[in-house]
Amino acid sequence: MKAKKLIAVLLVLAMSVMMFTACGSKDDGNKGNAENGTSGNADNEKETENKESLYPGTSGENEITVNISTEPPEMFTVTTTDSTSFSIIRHVMENLVMLDPDNQPIPGVAKDWKVSDDQLTYNFYLREDMKWTNGEPVTAHDFVFAWKCLLNQEFASDYAYFGYIFKNGEKYYNGEVGEDELGFKAVSDYELEITLENPTTYFVSTLAFGVFAPLNEKAYNEIGTAYGTDADKMVYNGAYKMTSWEHENKVVLEKNPDYWNADQISLEKINMVMIKDANAALNAYKAGEVDMVGLNGEQVELMKSEGEPIYTYDDGAVSYLEFNLNDPFLQNKNLRKALAYAVDKQAFVTAILKNNSQPATSFTAPAVDGLNDKFAKEVGELVPAFDPEKAKEYYATALDELGVDTVDLTLIADDTDAAVENAAFVQEQLRVNLGIDIKVENMPFKSRLKRMSTKDFSMVFALWGPDYNDPMTYLDMFETGNGNNHTSFTSEDYDELLGKIRAELDPTTRMGYLVELEKLLMDELPIAPIYWRSRDYVTSGKIDSGVVRNAFQDMNFKDVKLK
């Protein structure tokens, strides 16, 4: 390591940050040095050399307590965008299909389905014995109502574009067609027919994502705009129901006795606590108050020294600096390149994360498949892990083009200890390598999401996790006008490529277009990738098996078995 580089790292060892955005995630401090690495599947407890936890866990019978770190901003599936809320929704809502521990779609509300020869029309046959917690039957009409809400501009859903997969979905959203032309309809109470805009190989898997959950119209009309804001302000059809929501403190899920597969659910209760401070969370774990917590680097070293088994997994998330292109400085492409090249990503991973995370040299994370290999490997290195000299050149050019001596930028971030630390790292890197003194604003997770949605920021240290296993889960959000495109990036070439990808049936040609799209994004750099994330955690001796934590399901405790 060069002397200048080492000094820069040492200056910030006491400082550094991490945060999340849509499938928005929070900065929850889940970072650490991986040992006994596992894939994060349902059997991962058995894969850690069968080591036994030193901590017996909580005392409650047939229940577990896990730390989710922060308050879920909302639980209304139509408008939810963050991973914390979706982790809870996964337990209390049942979609047409759900995902097994290997992320393959399995029957949910739909017991079976068939696909037309042209791969455009799907008929789903629903179970006739499912009930909402208000006593109403779960029918095809609940999905039709939910998806019409998703595509209704009045709901302002950031994920409305997910509904564009349905025939005329985008036209309906724009008011160009009526309900009778939408590509989904209830053939009967228990048969749902879906017609797609284009054949989509990953379509069935996407139906497991939270925004495609059903919505009971009667309950929604009774509760109104408060829907999803409290435990008693929504109804449930999943394996669990939320019985308590102590805001900023704890969510309690209890087994739903009316769930169609209740006999296979072992846990009677899941307590989800919101402990922001990483040290406080670990202390609670050691005291037998929590059965699962994430670990930071120092904590992993501590737990390793005790002989405690550590679990690690690639959660598919990519961390990046997100630039608001409405900012007069950040409209300059050379400035964006200077900022992207000036942060030492390997130093961030080595000195701050101290785990199996990797410097991100493109955007789409390695968890996602390409044509014959992982997409990140197929696309190759598109931005350097660190190039301070090139960063200085870009910065000098940017200042000349802007006609200024310096730039005024602010970075917004979460207020967890990890987020504060990570933001400070970026702040110091830009000061040392470019001479830019950026400001940092730390705030609660919910506040940051609001600032991003209203585009009230210049820079944000964000993180995006995949919603399904295809590069489009990362790349389509930068389409012009996309609800998750907080950067305001717009490009005719980018939009045109997206159109080709959606219509292309040949896998090789389609993947070639996706590679082009990634290269275009990394040339324009409305975002600057920092790292691809690996996460570490511990589970108490109370848990025997069944924890599912991976790139497409974090967290899933429905199959947990206790000792």
C-alpha positions in Angstrom: 0.0 0.0 0.0 1.4 3.4 -0.9 2.2 5.8 1.9 -0.4 8.4 0.9 -3.0 5.7 0.6 -2.1 4.3 4.1 -2.3 7.8 5.6 -5.7 8.3 4.2 -7.0 5.0 5.6 -5.5 5.7 9.1 -7.1 9.1 9.2 -10.5 7.6 8.9 -10.2 4.4 10.9 -12.2 6.0 13.6 -14.7 7.4 11.2 -16.6 5.6 8.3 -20.5 5.0 7.0 -23.0 2.8 5.3 -26.7 3.2 4.3 -29.4 1.8 2.2 -31.9 2.7 -0.3 -34.6 1.0 -2.0 -35.2 -2.2 -2.4 -34.3 0.3 -0.1 -32.3 -0.7 2.7 -31.2 0.9 5.9 -27.7 1.2 7.3 -28.0 -1.3 10.1 -24.4 -2.0 10.9 -24.4 -5.6 9.5 -20.8 -5.7 8.5 -18.0 -7.9 9.7 -15.2 -10.3 9.1 -16.6 -13.5 7.6 -15.6 -16.8 9.1 -17.2 -20.2 8.5 -18.8 -18.7 5.5 -22.2 -20.0 4.4 -24.6 -19.5 1.6 -27.3 -18.1 3.8 -29.8 -20.8 3.0 -32.1 -22.6 5.3 -29.5 -25.1 6.4 -26.7 -22.7 7.0 -26.6 -23.3 10.7 -25.5 -26.9 9.9 -22.8 -25.7 7.5 -20.8 -23.9 10.2 -18.9 -27.0 11.2 -21.9 -27.9 13.5 -20.5 -25.4 16.0 -22.8 -24.7 18.9 -23.5 -21.1 20.0 -22.1 -20.1 23.4 -25.3 -18.1 24.1 -28.5 -20.1 24.8 -30.8 -17.2 23.6 -34.2 -15.9 24.8 -36.3 -17.8 27.3 -39.7 -17.6 25.6 -41.1 -21.0 24.4 -41.6 -21.4 20.6 -40.5 -17.9 19.8 -37.4 -16.0 18.7 -36.3 -12.4 18.9 -34.3 -10.8 16.1 -32.8 -7.4 15.6 -34.0 -5.4 12.6 -32.2 -2.3 13.8 -34.6 0.4 12.7 -38.3 1.3 12.4 -40.0 0.1 9.2 -41.2 3.3 7.5 -44.6 1.7 6.5 -46.2 -1.6 5.8 -48.5 -0.7 2.9 -47.4 -3.1 0.1 -48.5 -0.7 -2.7 -46.1 2.1 -1.6 -43.4 0.3 0.5 -39.9 0.6 -0.8 -37.5 -0.5 1.9 -36.0 -3.9 2.8 -37.0 -3.7 6.5 -40.7 -3.4 5.7 -40.4 -6.1 3.0 -38.8 -8.4 5.5 -41.8 -8.1 7.8 -44.2 -8.3 4.9 -42.7 -11.6 3.8 -44.0 -13.1 7.0 -47.5 -11.6 7.2 -48.5 -11.6 3.5 -48.8 -14.5 1.1 -48.4 -13.7 -2.6 -49.5 -15.8 -5.6 -46.1 -17.5 -5.2 -43.4 -17.4 -2.6 -39.7 -18.4 -2.7 -38.2 -21.5 -1.3 -34.8 -21.4 0.5 -33.1 -21.7 -2.9 -35.1 -18.7 -4.3 -37.2 -20.8 -6.6 -41.0 -20.0 -6.9 -43.3 -22.3 -5.0 -47.1 -22.2 -4.6 -48.5 -19.5 -2.3 -52.1 -18.3 -2.7 -51.9 -20.0 -6.1 -51.9 -23.7 -5.8 -51.1 -24.2 -9.5 -50.7 -22.2 -12.8 -50.3 -22.8 -16.5 -48.6 -20.8 -19.2 -49.6 -20.3 -22.8 -47.3 -21.5 -25.6 -46.3 -17.9 -26.5 -45.3 -17.3 -22.8 -47.6 -14.3 -22.6 -50.7 -15.5 -20.7 -50.7 -17.1 -17.3 -53.6 -18.6 -15.5 -53.3 -19.0 -11.7 -55.6 -21.2 -9.8 -56.1 -20.1 -6.2 -56.7 -22.0 -3.0 -60.3 -21.8 -1.9 -59.6 -22.1 1.9 -57.6 -18.9 2.5 -58.9 -16.1 4.7 -57.8 -12.6 5.6 -57.6 -11.8 9.3 -60.9 -9.9 9.0 -62.6 -13.1 7.9 -62.9 -12.2 4.2 -61.9 -14.9 1.7 -58.6 -14.4 -0.3 -59.7 -14.2 -3.9 -58.4 -13.2 -7.3 -60.2 -9.9 -6.9 -57.7 -9.0 -4.1 -54.8 -9.2 -6.5 -56.7 -7.2 -9.2 -57.4 -4.5 -6.6 -53.8 -4.3 -5.3 -52.3 -4.1 -8.8 -54.7 -1.4 -9.9 -53.6 0.6 -6.9 -50.0 0.0 -7.8 -50.7 1.4 -11.2 -52.8 4.3 -9.9 -50.8 7.6 -10.0 -52.7 8.8 -6.9 -50.8 6.3 -4.8 -47.5 7.6 -6.1 -45.8 4.2 -5.8 -42.1 4.2 -6.5 -42.5 0.7 -7.7 -45.4 1.4 -10.1 -43.1 0.5 -12.9 -43.1 -3.1 -11.7 -46.7 -3.1 -13.0 -45.5 -2.3 -16.5 -44.8 -5.9 -16.9 -48.5 -6.5 -17.4 -50.0 -5.8 -20.8 -51.0 -2.1 -21.0 -49.7 -1.5 -17.5 -47.8 1.6 -18.4 -50.6 2.9 -20.6 -53.0 2.5 -17.7 -50.6 4.3 -15.3 -50.5 7.2 -17.8 -54.3 7.3 -18.2 -54.2 6.1 -21.9 -56.4 3.0 -21.4 -59.1 1.8 -19.0 -59.3 -1.0 -16.6 -60.9 -3.3 -19.1 -57.7 -3.2 -21.2 -55.3 -4.1 -18.3 -53.4 -7.4 -18.6 -54.9 -9.0 -15.5 -58.4 -10.0 -14.6 -60.3 -12.2 -12.2 -61.8 -15.0 -14.4 -63.6 -16.1 -11.2 -63.1 -15.8 -7.5 -60.3 -18.3 -7.7 -58.8 -18.0 -11.1 -56.6 -15.0 -12.1 -55.5 -14.5 -15.7 -52.5 -12.4 -16.4 -51.3 -11.2 -19.9 -47.8 -9.8 -20.2 -46.6 -6.9 -22.3 -43.6 -9.1 -23.4 -42.6 -12.7 -22.6 -40.5 -12.5 -19.4 -38.5 -15.5 -18.2 -38.3 -14.4 -14.6 -41.9 -13.3 -14.3 -43.2 -15.9 -11.9 -40.3 -15.2 -9.5 -41.1 -11.5 -9.5 -44.6 -12.3 -8.2 -43.1 -13.2 -4.9 -41.9 -9.6 -4.4 -43.8 -7.6 -1.8 -45.4 -5.0 -4.2 -47.3 -7.9 -5.9 -49.0 -8.9 -2.6 -52.9 -8.9 -2.6 -54.9 -6.2 -0.9 -58.3 -6.7 0.6 -60.5 -3.9 -0.8 -63.0 -4.0 2.1 -60.3 -3.6 4.7 -58.5 -0.9 2.7 -61.7 1.2 2.3 -62.5 0.9 6.0 -59.0 1.9 7.2 -58.3 4.5 4.4 -55.0 6.3 4.2 -53.8 5.0 7.6 -53.5 1.5 6.1 -50.2 -0.1 7.0 -49.2 2.4 9.7 -50.0 0.3 12.7 -50.6 -3.4 13.5 -54.4 -2.9 13.6 -54.4 -0.8 10.5 -54.0 -3.6 8.0 -55.2 -7.2 7.5 -53.0 -10.3 6.9 -53.2 -13.5 4.9 -49.7 -14.9 5.6 -48.1 -17.3 8.0 -48.1 -14.7 10.7 -50.1 -11.6 11.7 -48.7 -8.5 13.3 -50.2 -8.2 16.8 -48.1 -5.3 18.1 -46.1 -2.4 16.6 -44.4 -0.3 19.2 -42.9 2.3 17.0 -39.1 2.8 17.1 -39.0 -0.2 19.5 -40.5 -3.5 18.5 -42.8 -5.4 16.1 -44.5 -8.7 17.3 -45.6 -11.3 14.8 -47.8 -14.2 16.0 -48.6 -17.4 14.1 -51.8 -17.1 12.0 -54.0 -20.1 12.9 -56.0 -19.6 9.7 -53.0 -19.8 7.4 -53.4 -22.5 4.8 -50.1 -24.2 5.8 -50.2 -23.5 9.5 -49.3 -27.0 10.4 -45.9 -26.6 8.9 -45.1 -23.4 10.9 -43.3 -24.2 14.1 -42.6 -20.7 15.6 -45.5 -19.3 17.5 -44.0 -15.8 17.7 -41.3 -13.7 16.1 -40.3 -10.5 18.0 -38.5 -8.0 15.9 -36.6 -5.4 17.9 -35.1 -2.1 16.7 -31.7 -1.7 18.3 -29.8 0.8 16.3 -26.5 0.8 18.2 -24.4 -2.2 17.2 -22.8 -2.6 20.7 -26.1 -2.4 22.4 -27.5 -5.1 20.0 -24.6 -7.5 20.8 -24.9 -6.9 24.5 -28.6 -7.8 24.2 -27.6 -11.0 22.4 -25.1 -12.0 25.1 -27.7 -11.2 27.8 -30.2 -13.6 26.2 -32.5 -10.9 25.1 -32.0 -11.4 21.3 -31.5 -14.5 19.2 -30.0 -12.9 16.1 -27.9 -9.8 15.5 -25.7 -8.5 12.8 -22.0 -7.8 13.5 -19.6 -5.2 12.6 -15.9 -5.8 12.1 -14.7 -5.4 15.6 -17.6 -7.5 16.9 -16.7 -10.3 14.5 -13.2 -10.4 15.9 -14.5 -10.4 19.4 -16.9 -13.3 18.8 -14.3 -15.2 16.8 -12.0 -15.0 19.8 -14.7 -16.5 22.0 -15.3 -19.3 19.5 -18.8 -18.2 18.6 -19.9 -19.4 15.1 -20.3 -16.6 12.6 -22.6 -16.7 9.6 -21.9 -14.8 6.5 -23.7 -14.4 3.1 -23.7 -12.3 0.0 -26.9 -10.3 0.2 -26.7 -9.0 -3.4 -26.6 -5.4 -2.3 -24.5 -2.8 -4.0 -23.4 0.4 -2.1 -23.0 3.5 -4.1 -22.9 7.3 -4.1 -26.1 8.6 -5.7 -25.9 12.0 -7.4 -28.8 14.3 -7.9 -28.4 15.5 -11.4 -30.6 18.5 -10.7 -27.7 19.9 -8.7 -25.9 22.4 -10.9 -22.5 21.0 -9.9 -23.4 17.3 -10.3 -24.9 17.9 -13.8 -21.2 17.9 -14.8 -20.2 14.4 -15.9 -16.5 15.0 -15.2 -17.2 16.0 -11.6 -19.2 12.7 -11.2 -16.3 10.8 -12.6 -13.9 12.6 -10.3 -16.0 11.7 -7.2 -16.3 8.1 -8.4 -12.6 7.6 -8.9 -11.5 9.4 -5.7 -12.9 6.9 -3.2 -10.6 4.0 -2.3 -13.0 1.1 -2.4 -10.5 -1.5 -1.3 -9.5 0.6 1.6 -13.2 0.9 2.5 -13.6 -2.8 2.5 -10.3 -3.6 4.3 -10.3 -0.9 6.9 -14.0 -0.3 7.5 -16.1 -3.4 6.6 -13.4 -6.0 7.3 -15.4 -8.8 5.6 -15.9 -10.6 2.3 -17.5 -7.5 0.7 -15.8 -6.6 -2.6 -14.9 -3.3 -4.3 -17.6 -2.6 -6.8 -16.2 -2.1 -10.3 -19.6 -2.0 -12.0 -23.2 -1.6 -10.6 -25.0 -5.0 -10.8 -23.9 -7.2 -7.9 -22.2 -10.6 -8.3 -25.2 -12.5 -6.8 -27.2 -12.0 -10.0 -26.9 -14.4 -12.9 -25.8 -13.5 -16.4 -25.9 -15.7 -19.5 -23.3 -18.3 -18.6 -21.8 -16.9 -15.4 -22.5 -14.2 -12.9 -23.4 -11.0 -14.7 -20.7 -8.9 -12.9 -18.0 -11.3 -14.1 -19.4 -11.2 -17.7 -19.5 -7.4 -17.8 -16.0 -7.0 -16.4 -14.4 -4.0 -14.6 -16.0 -0.8 -15.9 -14.8 1.6 -13.2 -11.6 1.4 -11.2 -11.5 0.4 -7.6 -9.4 3.6 -7.0 -7.6 6.0 -9.3 -6.7 9.3 -7.5 -4.6 10.7 -10.3 -7.4 10.2 -12.9 -9.8 11.6 -10.3 -7.7 14.8 -10.1 -7.7 15.2 -13.8 -11.5 14.8 -14.1 -11.9 17.3 -11.2 -9.7 19.9 -12.8 -11.6 19.6 -16.1 -14.9 19.9 -14.2 -13.9 23.0 -12.4 -12.8 24.6 -15.7 -16.1 23.6 -17.4 -18.2 24.9 -14.4 -16.1 28.1 -14.1 -15.6 27.7 -10.4 -12.7 27.2 -7.9 -14.5 24.6 -5.8 -17.9 22.8 -5.5 -20.4 22.9 -2.6 -21.8 19.4 -1.9 -23.7 17.7 0.9 -23.9 14.0 1.6 -27.0 12.8 3.4 -26.9 9.5 5.4 -28.7 7.5 8.0 -28.0 8.1 11.7 -26.9 4.6 12.8 -23.4 4.2 14.1 -22.4 2.4 10.9 -23.9 5.1 8.6 -22.1 7.9 10.5 -18.9 6.0 10.2 -19.2 5.3 6.5 -20.2 8.8 5.5 -17.2 10.1 7.4 -14.9 7.8 5.3 -16.2 9.2 2.0 -16.0 12.7 3.4 -12.3 12.2 4.3 -11.5 10.5 1.0 -12.8 13.4 -1.0 -11.0 15.8 1.2 -7.6 14.0 0.9 -7.8 13.0 -2.7 -9.6 15.9 -4.3 -9.5 18.7 -1.7 -13.3 18.9 -1.5 -14.8 19.6 1.9 -18.3 18.1 1.6 -20.9 18.5 4.4 -22.6 15.4 5.9 -26.1 15.3 7.3 -27.2 12.3 9.3 -30.8 11.6 9.9 -33.3 8.8 10.7 -33.8 6.1 8.0 -37.4 7.3 7.3 -36.3 10.9 6.9 -33.6 9.9 4.4 -36.0 7.9 2.3 -38.3 11.0 2.2 -35.4 13.3 1.2 -34.5 10.9 -1.6 -38.1 10.5 -2.9 -38.5 14.3 -3.0 -35.0 14.7 -4.5 -34.0 17.0 -1.7 -30.3 16.1 -1.7 -27.2 16.5 -3.7 -25.5 13.3 -2.8 -26.6 10.2 -0.8 -24.6 7.1 0.2 -27.2 4.6 -0.9 -27.6 0.8 -1.2 -29.8 -1.2 -3.6 -30.6 -4.9 -3.1 -32.1 -7.2 -5.8 -35.8 -7.9 -6.0 -35.4 -10.8 -8.4 -32.5 -12.7 -10.1 -32.0 -10.7 -13.3 -29.8 -7.6 -14.0 -32.9 -5.6 -14.8 -33.6 -5.5 -11.0 -30.7 -3.0 -10.9 -30.7 -1.4 -14.3 -34.3 -0.5 -15.0 -34.6 1.9 -12.2 -32.5 4.5 -14.1 -35.1 4.7 -16.9 -36.4 8.2 -17.4 -39.2 8.9 -14.9 -38.8 5.7 -12.9 -40.1 6.1 -9.3 -36.8 4.9 -7.9 -34.6 7.0 -10.2 -33.8 9.6 -7.5 -30.9 10.9 -9.6 -33.2 12.3 -12.3 -30.9 10.7 -14.9 -32.4 10.6 -18.4 -30.9 9.2 -21.6 -32.7 8.3 -24.8 -30.1 5.7 -25.6 -30.6 4.1 -22.1 -34.4 4.1 -22.5 -34.1 2.6 -26.0 -31.9 -0.2 -24.8 -34.4 -1.0 -22.0 -37.1 -1.3 -24.7 -35.0 -3.7 -26.7 -34.3 -5.8 -23.6 -38.0 -6.1 -22.7 -38.9 -7.2 -26.2 -36.0 -9.5 -26.9 -36.7 -13.3 -26.8 -33.2 -14.6 -27.6 -31.2 -15.0 -24.3 -27.8 -14.2 -25.9 -29.0 -11.1 -27.7 -30.9 -9.9 -24.6 -27.9 -10.4 -22.3 -25.8 -8.5 -24.8 -28.2 -5.5 -24.5 -27.9 -5.7 -20.7 -24.1 -5.5 -20.9 -24.4 -2.5 -23.2 -26.8 -0.9 -20.6 -24.5 -1.5 -17.7 -21.6 0.0 -19.7 -23.7 3.1 -20.6 -24.6 3.6 -16.9 -21.0 3.3 -15.8 -19.9 5.8 -18.5 -22.5 8.4 -17.4 -22.1 7.7 -13.7 -25.3 9.1 -12.2 -24.2 6.8 -9.4 -20.7 5.8 -8.3 -20.4 2.2 -7.0 -18.5 1.6 -3.8 -18.8 -2.0 -2.8 -20.8 -5.2 -3.2 -21.9 -6.2 0.3 -21.3 -9.3 2.4 -23.1 -9.5 5.8 -22.3 -11.3 9.0 -24.5 -12.3 11.9 -24.8 -14.7 14.9 -27.7 -16.8 16.0 -28.3 -18.1 19.5 -28.1 -21.8 20.5 -31.9 -21.8 20.7 -32.2 -21.9 16.9 -31.6 -25.3 15.3 -32.3 -24.6 11.5 -34.4 -22.9 8.9 -33.0 -19.4 8.9 -33.1 -18.0 5.3 -30.8 -15.1 4.6 -29.7 -14.5 1.0 -29.7 -12.1 -1.8 -33.4 -12.4 -2.6 -34.8 -13.1 0.9 -33.5 -11.2 3.9 -34.9 -12.1 6.3 -37.1 -15.3 6.3 -37.9 -17.2 9.5 -41.0 -19.1 8.5 -39.1 -22.4 8.4 -37.2 -21.9 11.6 -37.0 -24.9 13.9 -35.9 -24.6 17.6 -33.8 -27.0 19.5 
